[in-house]
């Protein structure tokens, strides 16, 4: 999967359908990715979410129409996805700093330009990684339900981890950690990608499952197919170190490597919740294939 070209195809799809009801899963298909995984990588690489990009582009185009045509404000609001003139005016004013009526009277506008994805050459950086070839295995954990049409933000994942700490899920999972765990004595966040049969549950928190009887009714056992993984150590306080490494993986490592993401199950492997420690160390596992 060429993520540079894939993001551009997805952006082109958004622009071509900007006045229609956009389905996040359809956008992600342009990059041969799941909705969940595409939104995560898009946000990390671009610095804003896919939903933010869509909203800012719609409000930019709506501003152009307000300034350049006599079309009714309500008609422009409906065209760009707003149910009422009032909701459109609130969003418009937050973005542009002026109301639609003020634009009709000559007020200045803001413009958020169309995204053009390019490979930019930067300083030569060293990326530490190793290759792990894994046979199929099982995990036990708790899934997070997300609509494939729903915007994803990093805050939702953080909230899910917080929920699992509060409700005892993390404590329960620790009882299943075995000596032969491929993740050591760590807990993993799993992004299932194309491996999941339920696109509404694309992410979960779990551990390697050795087959021990499960007493918790709200835990799920997942079959993880065989994959080759590029494993990257991440050192530093979260989420800053995490974001920097993801940017380096997708903008530097993959464009120059013989490997590319294959859209399988990816993992983020955490040893503890001491994520603000400047020496905190975790790992990112990306399912890959040779180009």
Secondary structure, DSSP 4 states (H G I P E B T S, - for coil): --HHHHHHHHHHHHHHTTTS---HHHHHHTTTS-HHHHHHHHHHHHSS-HHHHHHHHHHHHHHHHHHH----HHHHHHHTT-SSHHHHHHHHHHHHSS-HHHHHTT------PPP--------------EEEEE--EEEEEEEE---TTS---HHHHHHHHHHHHHTTHHHHHHTT--TT-TTTT-EEEEE-GGG-S-TT--EEEEEE---PPP--TT-EEEEEPPEEEEEEEEESSTTHHHHHHHHHIIIIIHHHSSEEE-SS-EEEEES-S-TT-TT-EEEEEEEEEE-
